[in-house]
């Protein structure tokens, strides 16, 4: 049986005025994502929190959600499969005979 009480990874998408693409944080809670964004703002000095206009929360879908990391495409498979929930798309396709 699926354990629905355990924390689930979510994508927190922060939209800023003047930027077409959001800043995306992968976190288990809004507080964790906010702390990550704050840390990024402090380190880079590029993001102006006064220009934040929207925050959207999405949950990844196994086998559907994708991202590019270090120039390599990855597919979301869940943290029950890999430690961070992502697997290289080429490996995913091999496993699923696609």
Biopython code that builds the backbone (N, CA, C, O; Angstrom):
import numpy as np
from Bio.PDB.StructureBuilder import StructureBuilder

atoms = [
    (1, "UNK", "N", (0.841, -1.193, 0.000)),
    (1, "UNK", "CA", (0.000, 0.000, 0.000)),
    (1, "UNK", "C", (0.876, 1.243, 0.000)),
    (1, "UNK", "O", (1.919, 1.277, 0.654)),
    (2, "UNK", "N", (0.462, 2.238, -0.717)),
    (2, "UNK", "CA", (1.196, 3.504, -0.854)),
    (2, "UNK", "C", (1.134, 4.291, 0.450)),
    (2, "UNK", "O", (0.076, 4.423, 1.066)),
    (3, "UNK", "N", (2.296, 4.813, 0.859)),
    (3, "UNK", "CA", (2.365, 5.634, 2.069)),
    (3, "UNK", "C", (2.168, 7.097, 1.688)),
    (3, "UNK", "O", (3.117, 7.757, 1.264)),
    (4, "UNK", "N", (0.966, 7.604, 1.831)),
    (4, "UNK", "CA", (0.639, 8.979, 1.453)),
    (4, "UNK", "C", (1.036, 9.994, 2.519)),
    (4, "UNK", "O", (0.960, 11.200, 2.284)),
    (5, "UNK", "N", (1.459, 9.515, 3.690)),
    (5, "UNK", "CA", (1.812, 10.439, 4.764)),
    (5, "UNK", "C", (3.247, 10.953, 4.641)),
    (5, "UNK", "O", (3.589, 11.965, 5.253)),
    (6, "UNK", "N", (4.094, 10.273, 3.860)),
    (6, "UNK", "CA", (5.472, 10.724, 3.722)),
    (6, "UNK", "C", (5.533, 11.979, 2.858)),
    (6, "UNK", "O", (4.712, 12.152, 1.957)),
    (7, "UNK", "N", (6.508, 12.860, 3.127)),
    (7, "UNK", "CA", (6.615, 14.101, 2.349)),
    (7, "UNK", "C", (6.881, 13.799, 0.878)),
    (7, "UNK", "O", (7.597, 12.851, 0.556)),
    (8, "UNK", "N", (6.314, 14.591, -0.001)),
    (8, "UNK", "CA", (6.463, 14.417, -1.442)),
    (8, "UNK", "C", (7.257, 15.587, -2.024)),
    (8, "UNK", "O", (7.088, 16.736, -1.616)),
    (9, "UNK", "N", (8.114, 15.274, -2.973)),
    (9, "UNK", "CA", (8.883, 16.311, -3.662)),
    (9, "UNK", "C", (7.920, 17.171, -4.485)),
    (9, "UNK", "O", (6.993, 16.666, -5.117)),
    (10, "UNK", "N", (8.162, 18.454, -4.459)),
    (10, "UNK", "CA", (7.351, 19.390, -5.239)),
    (10, "UNK", "C", (8.281, 20.369, -5.943)),
    (10, "UNK", "O", (9.412, 20.597, -5.512)),
    (11, "UNK", "N", (7.787, 20.937, -7.025)),
    (11, "UNK", "CA", (8.518, 21.981, -7.733)),
    (11, "UNK", "C", (7.854, 23.310, -7.390)),
    (11, "UNK", "O", (6.679, 23.522, -7.688)),
    (12, "UNK", "N", (8.603, 24.185, -6.772)),
    (12, "UNK", "CA", (8.111, 25.522, -6.422)),
    (12, "UNK", "C", (8.649, 26.468, -7.485)),
    (12, "UNK", "O", (9.857, 26.680, -7.589)),
    (13, "UNK", "N", (7.739, 27.035, -8.273)),
    (13, "UNK", "CA", (8.125, 27.905, -9.380)),
    (13, "UNK", "C", (7.864, 29.352, -8.993)),
    (13, "UNK", "O", (6.721, 29.761, -8.795)),
    (14, "UNK", "N", (8.949, 30.121, -8.888)),
    (14, "UNK", "CA", (8.879, 31.521, -8.498)),
    (14, "UNK", "C", (8.967, 32.378, -9.760)),
    (14, "UNK", "O", (9.951, 32.313, -10.497)),
    (15, "UNK", "N", (7.937, 33.176, -9.999)),
    (15, "UNK", "CA", (7.887, 34.046, -11.170)),
    (15, "UNK", "C", (8.196, 35.475, -10.750)),
    (15, "UNK", "O", (7.626, 35.992, -9.789)),
    (16, "UNK", "N", (9.109, 36.106, -11.485)),
    (16, "UNK", "CA", (9.528, 37.466, -11.194)),
    (16, "UNK", "C", (9.158, 38.384, -12.350)),
    (16, "UNK", "O", (9.239, 37.993, -13.514)),
    (17, "UNK", "N", (8.753, 39.604, -12.023)),
    (17, "UNK", "CA", (8.430, 40.604, -13.042)),
    (17, "UNK", "C", (9.656, 40.813, -13.925)),
    (17, "UNK", "O", (10.767, 41.010, -13.434)),
    (18, "UNK", "N", (9.431, 40.766, -15.235)),
    (18, "UNK", "CA", (10.524, 40.980, -16.183)),
    (18, "UNK", "C", (11.244, 39.717, -16.624)),
    (18, "UNK", "O", (12.081, 39.769, -17.526)),
    (19, "UNK", "N", (10.934, 38.579, -16.004)),
    (19, "UNK", "CA", (11.550, 37.310, -16.391)),
    (19, "UNK", "C", (10.482, 36.370, -16.923)),
    (19, "UNK", "O", (9.470, 36.138, -16.261)),
    (20, "UNK", "N", (10.699, 35.827, -18.114)),
    (20, "UNK", "CA", (9.712, 34.919, -18.707)),
    (20, "UNK", "C", (9.720, 33.554, -18.033)),
    (20, "UNK", "O", (8.674, 32.927, -17.868)),
    (21, "UNK", "N", (10.908, 33.101, -17.646)),
    (21, "UNK", "CA", (11.030, 31.775, -17.041)),
    (21, "UNK", "C", (11.104, 31.886, -15.525)),
    (21, "UNK", "O", (11.699, 32.822, -14.991)),
    (22, "UNK", "N", (10.491, 30.918, -14.830)),
    (22, "UNK", "CA", (10.528, 30.954, -13.369)),
    (22, "UNK", "C", (11.845, 30.411, -12.819)),
    (22, "UNK", "O", (12.587, 29.721, -13.517)),
    (23, "UNK", "N", (12.116, 30.728, -11.582)),
    (23, "UNK", "CA", (13.191, 30.103, -10.826)),
    (23, "UNK", "C", (12.529, 28.913, -10.133)),
    (23, "UNK", "O", (11.554, 29.088, -9.402)),
    (24, "UNK", "N", (13.048, 27.711, -10.356)),
    (24, "UNK", "CA", (12.401, 26.499, -9.848)),
    (24, "UNK", "C", (13.244, 25.891, -8.739)),
    (24, "UNK", "O", (14.443, 25.665, -8.901)),
    (25, "UNK", "N", (12.597, 25.630, -7.612)),
    (25, "UNK", "CA", (13.233, 24.967, -6.484)),
    (25, "UNK", "C", (12.547, 23.625, -6.256)),
    (25, "UNK", "O", (11.319, 23.549, -6.207)),
    (26, "UNK", "N", (13.333, 22.581, -6.120)),
    (26, "UNK", "CA", (12.792, 21.263, -5.777)),
    (26, "UNK", "C", (12.910, 21.122, -4.272)),
    (26, "UNK", "O", (14.010, 21.171, -3.721)),
    (27, "UNK", "N", (11.782, 20.947, -3.611)),
    (27, "UNK", "CA", (11.794, 20.873, -2.151)),
    (27, "UNK", "C", (10.583, 20.088, -1.651)),
    (27, "UNK", "O", (9.625, 19.852, -2.387)),
    (28, "UNK", "N", (10.654, 19.697, -0.392)),
    (28, "UNK", "CA", (9.559, 18.956, 0.233)),
    (28, "UNK", "C", (8.532, 19.874, 0.880)),
    (28, "UNK", "O", (7.425, 19.441, 1.198)),
    (29, "UNK", "N", (8.900, 21.160, 1.079)),
    (29, "UNK", "CA", (7.958, 22.098, 1.695)),
    (29, "UNK", "C", (8.197, 23.504, 1.157)),
    (29, "UNK", "O", (9.261, 23.807, 0.618)),
    (30, "UNK", "N", (7.199, 24.346, 1.313)),
    (30, "UNK", "CA", (7.317, 25.742, 0.878)),
    (30, "UNK", "C", (8.412, 26.453, 1.669)),
    (30, "UNK", "O", (9.165, 27.254, 1.114)),
    (31, "UNK", "N", (8.497, 26.160, 2.962)),
    (31, "UNK", "CA", (9.515, 26.804, 3.794)),
    (31, "UNK", "C", (10.917, 26.439, 3.315)),
    (31, "UNK", "O", (11.799, 27.297, 3.269)),
    (32, "UNK", "N", (11.127, 25.182, 2.962)),
    (32, "UNK", "CA", (12.424, 24.734, 2.456)),
    (32, "UNK", "C", (12.746, 25.420, 1.127)),
    (32, "UNK", "O", (13.874, 25.862, 0.910)),
    (33, "UNK", "N", (11.755, 25.507, 0.243)),
    (33, "UNK", "CA", (11.952, 26.171, -1.051)),
    (33, "UNK", "C", (12.250, 27.655, -0.866)),
    (33, "UNK", "O", (13.130, 28.204, -1.528)),
    (34, "UNK", "N", (11.515, 28.300, 0.034)),
    (34, "UNK", "CA", (11.754, 29.726, 0.306)),
    (34, "UNK", "C", (13.169, 29.951, 0.827)),
    (34, "UNK", "O", (13.825, 30.918, 0.439)),
    (35, "UNK", "N", (13.643, 29.072, 1.700)),
    (35, "UNK", "CA", (15.005, 29.187, 2.240)),
    (35, "UNK", "C", (16.046, 28.999, 1.135)),
    (35, "UNK", "O", (17.064, 29.690, 1.107)),
    (36, "UNK", "N", (15.781, 28.061, 0.232)),
    (36, "UNK", "CA", (16.693, 27.835, -0.891)),
    (36, "UNK", "C", (16.751, 29.070, -1.782)),
    (36, "UNK", "O", (17.830, 29.471, -2.217)),
    (37, "UNK", "N", (15.596, 29.674, -2.058)),
    (37, "UNK", "CA", (15.541, 30.872, -2.890)),
    (37, "UNK", "C", (16.258, 32.035, -2.204)),
    (37, "UNK", "O", (17.006, 32.775, -2.844)),
    (38, "UNK", "N", (16.030, 32.186, -0.933)),
    (38, "UNK", "CA", (16.683, 33.259, -0.171)),
    (38, "UNK", "C", (18.202, 33.107, -0.214)),
    (38, "UNK", "O", (18.932, 34.083, -0.382)),
    (39, "UNK", "N", (18.661, 31.875, -0.059)),
    (39, "UNK", "CA", (20.098, 31.602, -0.116)),
    (39, "UNK", "C", (20.657, 31.921, -1.499)),
    (39, "UNK", "O", (21.743, 32.488, -1.620)),
    (40, "UNK", "N", (19.915, 31.556, -2.537)),
    (40, "UNK", "CA", (20.332, 31.857, -3.905)),
    (40, "UNK", "C", (20.410, 33.365, -4.124)),
    (40, "UNK", "O", (21.354, 33.860, -4.739)),
    (41, "UNK", "N", (19.420, 34.088, -3.620)),
    (41, "UNK", "CA", (19.407, 35.556, -3.751)),
    (41, "UNK", "C", (20.622, 36.176, -3.074)),
    (41, "UNK", "O", (21.243, 37.095, -3.608)),
    (42, "UNK", "N", (20.951, 35.667, -1.899)),
    (42, "UNK", "CA", (22.085, 36.193, -1.142)),
    (42, "UNK", "C", (23.401, 35.927, -1.868)),
    (42, "UNK", "O", (24.271, 36.795, -1.935)),
    (43, "UNK", "N", (23.537, 34.714, -2.411)),
    (43, "UNK", "CA", (24.785, 34.325, -3.073)),
    (43, "UNK", "C", (24.985, 35.032, -4.409)),
    (43, "UNK", "O", (26.093, 35.469, -4.721)),
    (44, "UNK", "N", (23.927, 35.146, -5.194)),
    (44, "UNK", "CA", (24.079, 35.654, -6.563)),
    (44, "UNK", "C", (23.863, 37.157, -6.688)),
    (44, "UNK", "O", (24.441, 37.792, -7.570)),
    (45, "UNK", "N", (23.045, 37.727, -5.823)),
    (45, "UNK", "CA", (22.706, 39.156, -5.880)),
    (45, "UNK", "C", (22.059, 39.523, -7.217)),
    (45, "UNK", "O", (22.103, 40.685, -7.620)),
    (46, "UNK", "N", (21.462, 38.552, -7.907)),
    (46, "UNK", "CA", (20.845, 38.784, -9.215)),
    (46, "UNK", "C", (19.324, 38.886, -9.093)),
    (46, "UNK", "O", (18.687, 39.611, -9.858)),
    (47, "UNK", "N", (18.752, 38.175, -8.149)),
    (47, "UNK", "CA", (17.294, 38.117, -8.003)),
    (47, "UNK", "C", (16.834, 39.174, -7.009)),
    (47, "UNK", "O", (17.347, 39.259, -5.893)),
    (48, "UNK", "N", (15.861, 39.979, -7.426)),
    (48, "UNK", "CA", (15.274, 40.992, -6.557)),
    (48, "UNK", "C", (13.931, 40.463, -6.050)),
    (48, "UNK", "O", (12.964, 40.381, -6.807)),
    (49, "UNK", "N", (13.880, 40.110, -4.783)),
    (49, "UNK", "CA", (12.670, 39.532, -4.200)),
    (49, "UNK", "C", (11.482, 40.492, -4.261)),
    (49, "UNK", "O", (10.335, 40.053, -4.177)),
    (50, "UNK", "N", (11.734, 41.773, -4.403)),
    (50, "UNK", "CA", (10.651, 42.746, -4.525)),
    (50, "UNK", "C", (9.899, 42.591, -5.850)),
    (50, "UNK", "O", (8.787, 43.100, -5.995)),
    (51, "UNK", "N", (10.501, 41.891, -6.814)),
    (51, "UNK", "CA", (9.877, 41.685, -8.119)),
    (51, "UNK", "C", (9.135, 40.347, -8.209)),
    (51, "UNK", "O", (8.639, 39.990, -9.277)),
    (52, "UNK", "N", (9.056, 39.608, -7.105)),
    (52, "UNK", "CA", (8.323, 38.340, -7.087)),
    (52, "UNK", "C", (6.842, 38.632, -7.290)),
    (52, "UNK", "O", (6.247, 39.418, -6.553)),
    (53, "UNK", "N", (6.239, 37.974, -8.323)),
    (53, "UNK", "CA", (4.828, 38.230, -8.589)),
    (53, "UNK", "C", (3.945, 36.995, -8.438)),
    (53, "UNK", "O", (2.728, 37.130, -8.307)),
    (54, "UNK", "N", (4.531, 35.786, -8.453)),
    (54, "UNK", "CA", (3.699, 34.590, -8.370)),
    (54, "UNK", "C", (4.546, 33.404, -7.948)),
    (54, "UNK", "O", (5.734, 33.335, -8.263)),
    (55, "UNK", "N", (3.933, 32.472, -7.234)),
    (55, "UNK", "CA", (4.561, 31.203, -6.874)),
    (55, "UNK", "C", (3.570, 30.105, -7.216)),
    (55, "UNK", "O", (2.412, 30.144, -6.801)),
    (56, "UNK", "N", (4.042, 29.124, -7.979)),
    (56, "UNK", "CA", (3.192, 27.993, -8.340)),
    (56, "UNK", "C", (3.860, 26.713, -7.864)),
    (56, "UNK", "O", (5.084, 26.588, -7.883)),
    (57, "UNK", "N", (3.038, 25.770, -7.440)),
    (57, "UNK", "CA", (3.554, 24.505, -6.920)),
    (57, "UNK", "C", (3.075, 23.381, -7.823)),
    (57, "UNK", "O", (1.888, 23.275, -8.131)),
    (58, "UNK", "N", (4.011, 22.546, -8.240)),
    (58, "UNK", "CA", (3.684, 21.399, -9.072)),
    (58, "UNK", "C", (4.309, 20.152, -8.457)),
    (58, "UNK", "O", (5.351, 20.217, -7.804)),
    (59, "UNK", "N", (3.660, 19.031, -8.677)),
    (59, "UNK", "CA", (4.228, 17.757, -8.251)),
    (59, "UNK", "C", (4.709, 17.011, -9.491)),
    (59, "UNK", "O", (4.007, 16.970, -10.501)),
    (60, "UNK", "N", (5.904, 16.421, -9.421)),
    (60, "UNK", "CA", (6.408, 15.678, -10.570)),
    (60, "UNK", "C", (5.587, 14.411, -10.814)),
    (60, "UNK", "O", (5.033, 13.820, -9.886)),
    (61, "UNK", "N", (5.523, 14.012, -12.080)),
    (61, "UNK", "CA", (4.793, 12.806, -12.472)),
    (61, "UNK", "C", (5.816, 11.786, -12.961)),
    (61, "UNK", "O", (6.629, 12.079, -13.838)),
    (62, "UNK", "N", (5.768, 10.596, -12.391)),
    (62, "UNK", "CA", (6.731, 9.554, -12.761)),
    (62, "UNK", "C", (6.652, 9.246, -14.246)),
    (62, "UNK", "O", (5.576, 9.025, -14.801)),
    (63, "UNK", "N", (7.825, 9.237, -14.877)),
    (63, "UNK", "CA", (7.917, 8.908, -16.286)),
    (63, "UNK", "C", (7.507, 10.025, -17.223)),
    (63, "UNK", "O", (7.615, 9.875, -18.440)),
    (64, "UNK", "N", (7.040, 11.141, -16.688)),
    (64, "UNK", "CA", (6.560, 12.250, -17.512)),
    (64, "UNK", "C", (7.380, 13.519, -17.279)),
    (64, "UNK", "O", (7.815, 14.163, -18.234)),
    (65, "UNK", "N", (7.589, 13.876, -16.019)),
    (65, "UNK", "CA", (8.322, 15.108, -15.704)),
    (65, "UNK", "C", (9.778, 14.966, -16.114)),
    (65, "UNK", "O", (10.426, 13.957, -15.837)),
    (66, "UNK", "N", (10.280, 16.005, -16.784)),
    (66, "UNK", "CA", (11.653, 15.977, -17.286)),
    (66, "UNK", "C", (12.389, 17.242, -16.894)),
    (66, "UNK", "O", (11.786, 18.278, -16.615)),
    (67, "UNK", "N", (13.711, 17.132, -16.882)),
    (67, "UNK", "CA", (14.569, 18.291, -16.655)),
    (67, "UNK", "C", (15.917, 18.025, -17.290)),
    (67, "UNK", "O", (16.271, 16.880, -17.574)),
    (68, "UNK", "N", (16.653, 19.078, -17.506)),
    (68, "UNK", "CA", (18.005, 18.954, -18.044)),
    (68, "UNK", "C", (18.965, 19.328, -16.922)),
    (68, "UNK", "O", (18.852, 20.396, -16.321)),
    (69, "UNK", "N", (19.911, 18.435, -16.649)),
    (69, "UNK", "CA", (20.898, 18.672, -15.592)),
    (69, "UNK", "C", (22.286, 18.448, -16.187)),
    (69, "UNK", "O", (22.583, 17.361, -16.682)),
    (70, "UNK", "N", (23.123, 19.457, -16.140)),
    (70, "UNK", "CA", (24.476, 19.386, -16.697)),
    (70, "UNK", "C", (24.452, 18.944, -18.155)),
    (70, "UNK", "O", (25.311, 18.181, -18.597)),
    (71, "UNK", "N", (23.461, 19.430, -18.898)),
    (71, "UNK", "CA", (23.355, 19.137, -20.317)),
    (71, "UNK", "C", (22.783, 17.767, -20.655)),
    (71, "UNK", "O", (22.729, 17.392, -21.827)),
    (72, "UNK", "N", (22.355, 17.012, -19.639)),
    (72, "UNK", "CA", (21.820, 15.671, -19.860)),
    (72, "UNK", "C", (20.348, 15.643, -19.450)),
    (72, "UNK", "O", (19.989, 16.117, -18.372)),
    (73, "UNK", "N", (19.503, 15.085, -20.312)),
    (73, "UNK", "CA", (18.071, 14.977, -20.014)),
    (73, "UNK", "C", (17.820, 13.907, -18.958)),
    (73, "UNK", "O", (18.396, 12.820, -18.999)),
    (74, "UNK", "N", (16.941, 14.243, -18.006)),
    (74, "UNK", "CA", (16.562, 13.324, -16.940)),
    (74, "UNK", "C", (15.045, 13.197, -16.884)),
    (74, "UNK", "O", (14.320, 14.094, -17.316)),
    (75, "UNK", "N", (14.570, 12.069, -16.346)),
    (75, "UNK", "CA", (13.145, 11.799, -16.177)),
    (75, "UNK", "C", (12.897, 11.519, -14.701)),
    (75, "UNK", "O", (13.702, 10.856, -14.048)),
    (76, "UNK", "N", (11.781, 12.025, -14.174)),
    (76, "UNK", "CA", (11.406, 11.795, -12.786)),
    (76, "UNK", "C", (10.897, 10.358, -12.626)),
    (76, "UNK", "O", (9.974, 9.938, -13.324)),
    (77, "UNK", "N", (11.508, 9.607, -11.696)),
    (77, "UNK", "CA", (11.068, 8.242, -11.409)),
    (77, "UNK", "C", (10.668, 8.070, -9.945)),
    (77, "UNK", "O", (10.155, 7.020, -9.557)),
    (78, "UNK", "N", (10.900, 9.091, -9.145)),
    (78, "UNK", "CA", (10.515, 9.056, -7.736)),
    (78, "UNK", "C", (11.674, 8.712, -6.821)),
    (78, "UNK", "O", (12.617, 8.026, -7.217)),
    (79, "UNK", "N", (11.591, 9.193, -5.606)),
    (79, "UNK", "CA", (12.669, 8.967, -4.636)),
    (79, "UNK", "C", (12.671, 7.547, -4.094)),
    (79, "UNK", "O", (13.593, 7.160, -3.376)),
    (80, "UNK", "N", (11.645, 6.763, -4.429)),
    (80, "UNK", "CA", (11.667, 5.349, -4.039)),
    (80, "UNK", "C", (12.506, 4.527, -5.016)),
    (80, "UNK", "O", (12.804, 3.363, -4.749)),
    (81, "UNK", "N", (12.891, 5.133, -6.158)),
    (81, "UNK", "CA", (13.692, 4.441, -7.168)),
    (81, "UNK", "C", (15.147, 4.912, -7.137)),
    (81, "UNK", "O", (16.066, 4.093, -7.166)),
    (82, "UNK", "N", (15.358, 6.233, -7.077)),
    (82, "UNK", "CA", (16.715, 6.784, -6.965)),
    (82, "UNK", "C", (16.746, 7.753, -5.788)),
    (82, "UNK", "O", (15.703, 8.201, -5.312)),
    (83, "UNK", "N", (17.937, 8.066, -5.331)),
    (83, "UNK", "CA", (18.051, 8.906, -4.139)),
    (83, "UNK", "C", (17.479, 10.305, -4.333)),
    (83, "UNK", "O", (16.906, 10.876, -3.405)),
    (84, "UNK", "N", (17.632, 10.867, -5.553)),
    (84, "UNK", "CA", (17.102, 12.212, -5.786)),
    (84, "UNK", "C", (15.845, 12.209, -6.661)),
    (84, "UNK", "O", (15.284, 13.268, -6.943)),
    (85, "UNK", "N", (15.400, 11.018, -7.091)),
    (85, "UNK", "CA", (14.172, 10.911, -7.866)),
    (85, "UNK", "C", (14.343, 11.018, -9.369)),
    (85, "UNK", "O", (13.384, 10.804, -10.111)),
    (86, "UNK", "N", (15.555, 11.347, -9.842)),
    (86, "UNK", "CA", (15.807, 11.544, -11.266)),
    (86, "UNK", "C", (16.696, 10.439, -11.819)),
    (86, "UNK", "O", (17.563, 9.921, -11.116)),
    (87, "UNK", "N", (16.478, 10.078, -13.084)),
    (87, "UNK", "CA", (17.314, 9.106, -13.783)),
    (87, "UNK", "C", (17.551, 9.654, -15.188)),
    (87, "UNK", "O", (16.696, 10.337, -15.752)),
    (88, "UNK", "N", (18.717, 9.348, -15.742)),
    (88, "UNK", "CA", (18.995, 9.808, -17.095)),
    (88, "UNK", "C", (17.961, 9.238, -18.048)),
    (88, "UNK", "O", (17.581, 8.071, -17.950)),
    (89, "UNK", "N", (17.512, 10.078, -18.973)),
    (89, "UNK", "CA", (16.455, 9.673, -19.890)),
    (89, "UNK", "C", (16.855, 8.444, -20.706)),
    (89, "UNK", "O", (16.020, 7.576, -20.963)),
    (90, "UNK", "N", (18.115, 8.363, -21.114)),
    (90, "UNK", "CA", (18.572, 7.208, -21.896)),
    (90, "UNK", "C", (18.439, 5.919, -21.090)),
    (90, "UNK", "O", (18.040, 4.885, -21.627)),
    (91, "UNK", "N", (18.770, 5.981, -19.818)),
    (91, "UNK", "CA", (18.636, 4.817, -18.935)),
    (91, "UNK", "C", (17.160, 4.464, -18.725)),
    (91, "UNK", "O", (16.787, 3.291, -18.723)),
    (92, "UNK", "N", (16.342, 5.479, -18.553)),
    (92, "UNK", "CA", (14.896, 5.277, -18.390)),
    (92, "UNK", "C", (14.306, 4.563, -19.609)),
    (92, "UNK", "O", (13.495, 3.647, -19.472)),
    (93, "UNK", "N", (14.727, 4.996, -20.805)),
    (93, "UNK", "CA", (14.221, 4.382, -22.034)),
    (93, "UNK", "C", (14.684, 2.936, -22.169)),
    (93, "UNK", "O", (13.930, 2.092, -22.653)),
    (94, "UNK", "N", (15.928, 2.636, -21.744)),
    (94, "UNK", "CA", (16.423, 1.257, -21.781)),
    (94, "UNK", "C", (15.602, 0.359, -20.858)),
    (94, "UNK", "O", (15.204, -0.741, -21.240)),
    (95, "UNK", "N", (15.357, 0.834, -19.656)),
    (95, "UNK", "CA", (14.620, 0.063, -18.655)),
    (95, "UNK", "C", (13.196, -0.224, -19.133)),
    (95, "UNK", "O", (12.656, -1.306, -18.901)),
    (96, "UNK", "N", (12.601, 0.757, -19.800)),
    (96, "UNK", "CA", (11.215, 0.633, -20.225)),
    (96, "UNK", "C", (11.067, 0.169, -21.672)),
    (96, "UNK", "O", (9.973, 0.234, -22.233)),
    (97, "UNK", "N", (12.154, -0.297, -22.278)),
    (97, "UNK", "CA", (12.145, -0.813, -23.647)),
    (97, "UNK", "C", (11.461, 0.139, -24.628)),
    (97, "UNK", "O", (10.715, -0.281, -25.512)),
    (98, "UNK", "N", (11.731, 1.412, -24.449)),
    (98, "UNK", "CA", (11.085, 2.410, -25.328)),
    (98, "UNK", "C", (11.951, 2.734, -26.520)),
    (98, "UNK", "O", (11.567, 3.548, -27.359)),
]
sb = StructureBuilder()
sb.init_structure("model")
sb.init_model(0)
sb.init_chain("A")
sb.init_seg("    ")
for serial, (resi, resn, name, xyz) in enumerate(atoms, 1):
    if name == "N":
        sb.init_residue(resn, " ", resi, " ")
    sb.init_atom(name, np.array(xyz, "f"), 0.0, 1.0, " ", f" {name:<3s}", serial, name[0])
structure = sb.get_structure()
